[in-house]
Structures are given as structure tokens and as C-alpha cells.
Amino acid sequence: MKRYLLVVVTTLLALPFANASDLTGKRIYVNPGHGSFGSDDRPMATIPYPALSSTGMPDTCGFYETNTNLWKCLYLGKKLEAAGATVLYSRTECGPWPYAKVNGQYPDYTPEGYKALPDYAQYNRKLSEICEEVEANNIDYFISVHSNAATEGSNTNYPLVIYRGYDDITKTSEDGANTYVEGSREKAEAVWAYRFGIMASGIDPASSYSITNKNIRGDFDFYLKNNKTTRTDPVTGNAYKGYLSVLKHGAPGFLVEGYFHTYQPARHRALNHDYCHQEGLAYYRGIVDYYGADKETTGYIMGTVKDLHRKMSNPLFNYAPKTNDQWIPCNGAEVTLLKGGVEVAKYNVDTLYNGIFVFENLIPGDDYTLDA
């Protein structure tokens, strides 16, 4: 009787272009959303890292957009730099851990109290400051990485990619201010198939959209609000109008919400660094495609190990019906990768209720098998 379910997504057939080309000369700005471990940083309880009674939030090992976004972005940046690009980051670390007692008491964890902590501004930079940095550095490609939210515990889960402007990109100005940077939507289009591909595999089930039915929007139309504002750059004097403040600059690009962290199984997956790296890899591949640069010559196998005879039952793990998330992840499982029947690698699954395993830098081929 089959006991384990292995849901697998493979990318093993990437080959270089005939004419060698990399990302040399491209200047790419990577913005990992959020920055610290406060109440504004999307603290979400998980089974291994519940909310602490002292703060109402998990510790820094738990889910925050701060840490999970950074894991994606550092891997993305590593791949971009290896391909020859110049990468600038809005941050490369997470903010200070505030959960230390001061005079025997915990500090005030309201947003205002947290912002008063030392070094807050280093990790939670003003969005206008990020825009000025982008403007000053002649950036060719801007990407801001986040995850999304709906009702806690709901099954809503899909990517959203937003650029500054209208859905109709021919509308390029309003009240004398720039509302769209040429190339932004095309850049978003290039990453969609790779990001949604992980969901299409069944590892991270999507509640809507598909590889061909894309959720790529201009911020003016998506938010349907009249409080769009204009930022005028203090150095160039250029005016940029939009809704999302982090996009009010002259570099082409977008903000991506990779999934919904309110879909509880998804945020358990995000606790696995290697899983987050694969999201970063998806964005890297979209960037490579956009510029027509060399694809990788090695590939990856990612999957999740589940127990087919036991269903999850936990208030912090509400799963979408009839998806693979209904099965209990096999904490601590050992997954063996074989090529032509010969063992080439092992992966020890974590104990964070995601069952994720990832094998990297694999020679392309169709003779790989897995055992768990």
C-alpha cells in the first residue's frame, strides 16, 4: 500500500542560448518588503512557532514578511550577481529583536512604540528614501517582494503583480506627472509563468488564475481609489504619480505578492528557507527571460512529502479542500534522490509542517527518481 505522497516540480532541462549573453551592465534594485519584527510586519502564528503570550506575536523563527521576503530576495540577488548584474538592496538584514525586557517589563509593542526602538529606521526605511535611492542609481529593473493577505485562515491563494499606472499602459501621464514606466508590465509578464508554475505543480495550490490567466495589474485600477499622490524627486525634479509609494520613481518594475500568507499551509511552507529560495529563483528566471540572457545549465527538483493516510487537523492549518495540503506533512523525513538508480543526494525535511525538500544544481536528465 502506498504510504507517502511526493508532489514534485522539476526544472531540469534548462539549456544555454547559442550566443552567450549574461546580465552584465544591468542594474537591478531588490526591495525585500517590510524590515523588522513588529505588529506591522505581518506576524502570523504557525504550529511550530505560535504567538507568544508576552507579545501576541511569534519569535523571529516564526512567520513574518520581514524574514521570509528577505530569504527570497537574498537568493534572487545571489543568482543575479552570478549572472553579472549589479544588485542594490533596500536592506540585507532583519531588524532588531525587540522582545527583551526593559526594567523588568516588556516594551510597548504598538507600532509607535516599536518605531521608537534603536535602529528601526535602518531596517524600515522610508519608501520615499528608497525611491530616491532608485532614482539616483540609474536602475534598469526594480522588484519589490511581498506576500499577500486576505481573511486569516481562508483558502484564498494566488500571486498578484502590480506596476505603477493603469491596466491600459497607453495611459502614461496625468496632471503632468508620469504614471507609467515603459517596460514595467513586460517585466511583470516575464516572471508570472515561473512564479505561478510552483502553484500549478500542486505544491502550493492556487484558488484562482493560471499560467495563462495572469493577475497583473496597474495600481491605479487595482486599488480603485482617488488618493493617488505624486512624489517629486528632490534631485531630478521628476514627478511620479501612483498609489503604491515604493513604485514612485523612474525605474521600470513592479511589486509582487507571491502568495497569501493568510492561507495557513502556505506560510508553513515559507518557514523553509529552500522553499523561499525557489520563489526567488522564479523571479530570477523571469528577469533572465526578459533580457534574453543565458538560462541555467543545471536544474532543480522541489517537492513535498505527505502521509497519504493521515489528514491534518489543526486550527493553524486550515487547508483548501481536495488539495494535497489535506495530508499531514512528513516532518523529519529523509528524501533520497537517485539518478539512473544511483544515489546522488539526500535531503532531511524540517519539522515545520511543510514536508518541503529541494535539490539544486542538478545535471539535466530524465532518469531521476525519489525515495522517502
C-alpha positions as CSV (number, residue, x, y, z in Angstrom):
1,M,0.0,0.0,0.0
2,K,1.3,3.4,-0.9
3,R,2.0,5.4,2.2
4,Y,3.7,8.6,1.1
5,L,2.8,11.2,-1.5
6,L,5.6,13.1,-3.1
7,V,4.4,16.2,-5.1
8,V,7.2,17.3,-7.3
9,V,8.1,20.2,-9.5
10,T,11.2,19.8,-11.7
11,T,13.2,22.2,-13.8
12,L,15.9,20.1,-15.3
13,L,16.0,20.9,-19.0
14,A,17.4,24.5,-18.9
15,L,20.0,24.9,-21.7
16,P,22.2,27.9,-22.6
17,F,21.4,30.1,-25.6
18,A,23.6,29.6,-28.7
19,N,25.1,33.1,-28.3
20,A,26.5,33.6,-24.8
21,S,24.8,36.5,-23.0
22,D,24.5,37.4,-19.4
23,L,23.2,40.3,-17.2
24,T,26.5,42.3,-17.2
25,G,25.7,46.0,-17.2
26,K,22.2,45.6,-15.8
27,R,21.5,47.5,-12.6
28,I,18.8,45.8,-10.5
29,Y,17.2,47.1,-7.3
30,V,15.8,44.4,-5.0
31,N,13.4,45.5,-2.2
32,P,12.5,42.8,0.4
33,G,9.2,44.1,1.8
34,H,9.0,45.1,5.5
35,G,12.1,45.0,7.7
36,S,11.6,44.2,11.4
37,F,9.6,42.1,13.8
38,G,6.7,44.3,14.9
39,S,3.0,44.2,14.5
40,D,3.1,45.9,11.1
41,D,5.4,43.2,9.7
42,R,2.6,40.5,9.3
43,P,3.4,38.3,12.3
44,M,1.4,35.1,11.8
45,A,1.2,32.1,14.1
46,T,2.2,28.7,12.9
47,I,2.2,25.2,14.5
48,P,5.9,25.2,15.4
49,Y,6.0,29.0,16.2
50,P,2.8,30.1,17.8
51,A,2.1,33.6,19.1
52,L,3.9,34.3,22.4
53,S,1.7,35.1,25.4
54,S,4.0,38.0,26.2
55,T,3.7,39.8,22.8
56,G,0.9,38.2,20.9
57,M,3.4,37.5,18.1
58,P,5.8,34.6,17.2
59,D,9.5,34.9,17.8
60,T,11.9,35.6,15.0
61,C,11.9,32.0,13.8
62,G,8.2,32.2,13.1
63,F,6.4,33.7,10.1
64,Y,6.9,37.4,9.3
65,E,7.1,39.0,5.9
66,T,10.3,40.5,7.1
67,N,12.3,37.3,7.3
68,T,10.6,35.3,4.5
69,N,10.8,38.2,2.0
70,L,14.5,38.6,2.8
71,W,15.2,34.9,2.2
72,K,13.7,35.1,-1.3
73,C,15.5,38.3,-2.1
74,L,19.0,37.4,-1.0
75,Y,18.8,34.2,-3.1
76,L,17.4,36.3,-6.1
77,G,20.3,38.7,-5.7
78,K,22.9,35.9,-5.4
79,K,21.7,34.5,-8.7
80,L,21.6,37.9,-10.4
81,E,25.1,38.8,-9.3
82,A,26.4,35.4,-10.5
83,A,24.9,36.3,-13.9
84,G,26.8,39.6,-14.0
85,A,24.2,42.1,-12.8
86,T,24.9,44.8,-10.3
87,V,22.4,44.4,-7.5
88,L,21.4,47.0,-4.9
89,Y,19.2,46.1,-1.9
90,S,17.0,48.3,0.3
91,R,18.1,46.0,3.1
92,T,20.1,42.8,3.6
93,E,19.2,42.1,7.3
94,C,16.2,41.9,9.5
95,G,15.6,44.5,12.2
96,P,16.4,44.1,15.9
97,W,14.6,41.6,18.0
98,P,12.6,43.8,20.4
99,Y,11.4,41.1,22.9
100,A,13.8,42.0,25.7
101,K,12.6,43.3,29.0
102,V,13.4,46.8,29.9
103,N,13.5,47.4,33.7
104,G,11.7,44.1,34.1
105,Q,8.9,44.9,31.7
106,Y,8.3,44.3,28.0
107,P,8.3,47.5,25.9
108,D,5.2,49.0,24.3
109,Y,4.6,46.9,21.1
110,T,2.2,49.3,19.4
111,P,3.5,50.4,16.0
112,E,4.5,53.7,17.5
113,G,6.4,52.1,20.4
114,Y,8.2,49.7,18.0
115,K,9.3,52.5,15.8
116,A,11.0,54.2,18.7
117,L,13.4,51.2,19.1
118,P,17.1,51.7,18.3
119,D,18.0,51.1,14.6
120,Y,14.4,51.0,13.5
121,A,15.0,53.3,10.5
122,Q,17.9,51.1,9.3
123,Y,15.6,48.2,8.5
124,N,12.3,50.1,8.0
125,R,13.3,52.7,5.5
126,K,11.0,55.4,4.3
127,L,9.6,54.4,0.9
128,S,10.4,57.9,-0.4
129,E,14.0,57.3,0.6
130,I,14.1,54.0,-1.3
131,C,12.6,55.8,-4.4
132,E,15.3,58.5,-4.1
133,E,18.0,55.7,-4.0
134,V,16.5,54.1,-7.1
135,E,16.4,57.4,-8.9
136,A,20.0,58.2,-8.1
137,N,21.4,54.9,-9.2
138,N,20.2,54.6,-12.8
139,I,18.3,51.4,-12.1
140,D,17.2,49.2,-15.0
141,Y,14.9,46.9,-13.1
142,F,13.1,47.3,-9.8
143,I,11.4,44.5,-7.9
144,S,9.7,44.7,-4.5
145,V,8.9,41.3,-3.0
146,H,6.0,40.7,-0.6
147,S,3.3,38.2,0.3
148,N,-0.4,39.0,0.4
149,A,-3.2,38.8,3.0
150,A,-7.0,38.1,3.0
151,T,-9.1,36.8,5.8
152,E,-7.0,34.7,8.2
153,G,-7.5,31.0,7.7
154,S,-9.2,31.5,4.3
155,N,-8.3,29.5,1.2
156,T,-7.5,32.5,-1.0
157,N,-4.1,32.0,-2.5
158,Y,-2.6,33.3,-5.8
159,P,0.1,35.8,-6.9
160,L,-0.5,39.4,-7.7
161,V,1.9,41.6,-9.6
162,I,1.4,45.3,-9.6
163,Y,3.1,48.0,-11.6
164,R,2.6,51.8,-11.3
165,G,-0.1,53.0,-13.7
166,Y,-3.3,51.9,-15.3
167,D,-4.2,48.4,-16.6
168,D,-4.2,50.2,-20.0
169,I,-0.5,51.1,-20.3
170,T,-1.1,53.6,-23.1
171,K,-2.3,56.0,-20.3
172,T,1.1,57.3,-19.4
173,S,0.5,60.7,-17.9
174,E,-1.9,62.5,-15.6
175,D,-1.8,66.1,-14.4
176,G,1.6,66.5,-15.8
177,A,3.0,63.6,-13.7
178,N,4.4,60.3,-15.0
179,T,2.1,57.4,-14.3
180,Y,3.8,54.5,-16.0
181,V,7.4,53.5,-16.7
182,E,7.9,51.8,-20.1
183,G,8.7,48.1,-19.8
184,S,7.1,47.6,-16.3
185,R,4.3,45.4,-17.5
186,E,6.5,43.4,-19.8
187,K,8.8,42.7,-16.9
188,A,5.9,41.5,-14.8
189,E,4.7,39.3,-17.6
190,A,8.1,37.6,-17.8
191,V,8.1,36.5,-14.1
192,W,4.4,35.3,-14.0
193,A,4.8,31.9,-15.5
194,Y,7.7,31.0,-13.3
195,R,6.0,32.1,-10.1
196,F,2.7,30.5,-10.9
197,G,4.4,27.4,-12.1
198,I,5.1,26.4,-8.5
199,M,1.4,26.7,-7.7
200,A,0.4,24.8,-10.9
201,S,2.6,21.9,-9.7
202,G,0.2,21.3,-6.8
203,I,2.8,22.1,-4.1
204,D,1.1,25.5,-3.3
205,P,-2.5,25.3,-4.6
206,A,-3.9,28.4,-6.2
207,S,-7.5,29.4,-5.6
208,S,-7.7,31.5,-8.8
209,Y,-5.8,32.4,-12.0
210,S,-3.4,30.3,-14.1
211,I,-0.2,30.5,-16.1
212,T,-2.2,32.0,-19.0
213,N,-4.8,33.9,-16.9
214,K,-2.5,36.4,-15.3
215,N,-3.2,38.6,-12.3
216,I,-1.0,41.6,-13.4
217,R,-2.5,45.0,-12.6
218,G,-1.8,48.7,-12.7
219,D,-2.0,50.2,-9.2
220,F,-4.4,52.9,-10.4
221,D,-7.1,50.5,-11.5
222,F,-6.4,47.8,-8.9
223,Y,-6.9,49.9,-5.9
224,L,-9.8,52.0,-7.4
225,K,-9.1,54.8,-5.0
226,N,-8.7,58.5,-5.6
227,N,-5.9,59.0,-3.1
228,K,-3.2,58.6,-5.7
229,T,-0.4,61.0,-4.9
230,T,2.6,62.5,-6.7
231,R,6.2,62.3,-5.5
232,T,8.6,64.8,-6.9
233,D,12.2,63.7,-6.8
234,P,14.2,66.3,-4.9
235,V,17.2,65.9,-7.2
236,T,15.8,65.4,-10.7
237,G,12.6,67.3,-10.2
238,N,10.7,64.5,-12.0
239,A,7.1,63.9,-10.8
240,Y,5.7,60.4,-10.4
241,K,2.1,59.7,-9.6
242,G,0.8,56.5,-8.2
243,Y,-0.9,54.6,-5.4
244,L,2.0,52.4,-4.1
245,S,4.7,54.7,-2.7
246,V,7.5,52.3,-3.3
247,L,6.9,52.5,-7.1
248,K,7.0,56.3,-7.4
249,H,10.3,56.5,-9.3
250,G,11.6,56.3,-12.8
251,A,12.8,52.7,-12.9
252,P,10.7,50.1,-14.7
253,G,9.5,47.3,-12.4
254,F,6.8,46.1,-10.1
255,L,5.7,44.9,-6.7
256,V,4.9,41.2,-6.4
257,E,2.7,39.5,-3.8
258,G,3.9,35.9,-4.3
259,Y,1.1,34.2,-2.4
260,F,-1.3,34.7,0.5
261,H,0.3,34.1,4.0
262,T,-3.3,34.0,5.4
263,Y,-3.6,30.7,3.6
264,Q,-2.1,28.8,6.6
265,P,-0.3,25.9,4.7
266,A,1.4,28.5,2.5
267,R,3.0,30.2,5.4
268,H,4.2,26.9,6.9
269,R,6.0,26.3,3.5
270,A,7.5,29.7,3.8
271,L,9.3,28.7,7.0
272,N,11.6,26.6,4.8
273,H,14.5,28.7,3.5
274,D,15.0,26.5,0.5
275,Y,11.3,26.9,-0.5
276,C,11.7,30.7,-0.3
277,H,14.8,30.4,-2.4
278,Q,12.8,28.7,-5.1
279,E,10.4,31.7,-5.2
280,G,13.5,34.0,-5.6
281,L,14.7,31.7,-8.3
282,A,11.3,32.1,-10.2
283,Y,11.9,35.9,-10.2
284,Y,15.4,35.4,-11.4
285,R,14.3,33.2,-14.3
286,G,11.8,35.8,-15.3
287,I,14.4,38.5,-15.3
288,V,16.7,36.3,-17.4
289,D,14.0,35.7,-19.9
290,Y,13.1,39.4,-20.1
291,Y,16.7,40.3,-21.1
292,G,17.2,37.2,-23.3
293,A,20.2,36.2,-21.2
294,D,21.6,32.7,-20.7
295,K,19.4,30.2,-19.0
296,E,21.0,28.0,-16.4
297,T,22.7,24.8,-17.4
298,T,21.7,22.9,-14.2
299,G,18.3,22.4,-12.7
300,Y,16.3,21.8,-9.6
301,I,13.8,19.3,-8.1
302,M,11.5,20.5,-5.4
303,G,8.7,18.7,-3.7
304,T,6.8,17.9,-0.6
305,V,6.4,14.7,1.3
306,K,2.9,13.9,2.8
307,D,1.4,11.0,4.6
308,L,-1.5,9.7,2.4
309,H,-3.3,8.0,5.3
310,R,-3.4,10.9,7.8
311,K,-5.2,14.2,7.4
312,M,-4.2,17.5,9.0
313,S,-6.4,18.7,11.9
314,N,-5.1,21.8,13.5
315,P,-6.6,25.3,13.9
316,L,-3.4,26.8,12.4
317,F,-3.5,24.6,9.3
318,N,-6.8,25.2,7.6
319,Y,-6.3,23.7,4.1
320,A,-8.2,24.1,0.8
321,P,-10.5,21.0,0.2
322,K,-9.3,18.4,-2.2
323,T,-5.8,19.6,-2.3
324,N,-2.5,17.9,-1.3
325,D,-2.5,20.2,1.7
326,Q,-5.1,18.0,3.4
327,W,-2.4,15.4,4.1
328,I,0.0,15.6,7.1
329,P,3.5,16.7,6.1
330,C,6.2,14.2,7.0
331,N,8.3,16.1,9.5
332,G,11.9,14.9,9.6
333,A,11.6,12.6,6.6
334,E,14.7,11.7,4.6
335,V,14.3,12.1,0.9
336,T,16.8,10.4,-1.4
337,L,17.5,11.5,-5.0
338,L,18.7,8.9,-7.4
339,K,19.9,9.3,-11.0
340,G,19.9,6.1,-13.0
341,G,19.3,4.2,-9.8
342,V,22.4,5.7,-8.2
343,E,22.1,7.9,-5.1
344,V,23.3,11.4,-5.7
345,A,21.9,13.4,-2.8
346,K,19.8,13.3,0.4
347,Y,17.5,16.0,1.9
348,N,16.4,16.0,5.5
349,V,12.9,17.5,5.7
350,D,12.5,20.1,8.5
351,T,10.0,19.6,11.3
352,L,8.0,22.8,10.5
353,Y,4.9,21.1,9.0
354,N,5.7,21.7,5.3
355,G,7.3,18.5,4.0
356,I,9.4,20.5,1.6
357,F,12.6,19.2,0.0
358,V,14.8,20.8,-2.6
359,F,17.7,19.5,-4.7
360,E,19.8,22.1,-6.5
361,N,22.5,22.2,-9.2
362,L,21.4,19.0,-11.0
363,I,22.6,17.9,-14.3
364,P,19.6,17.8,-16.8
365,G,18.2,14.4,-17.4
366,D,15.0,12.3,-17.3
367,D,16.3,9.4,-15.2
368,Y,15.9,10.9,-11.7
369,T,13.9,9.1,-9.1
370,L,13.0,9.9,-5.5
371,D,12.6,7.7,-2.4
372,A,11.3,8.7,1.0
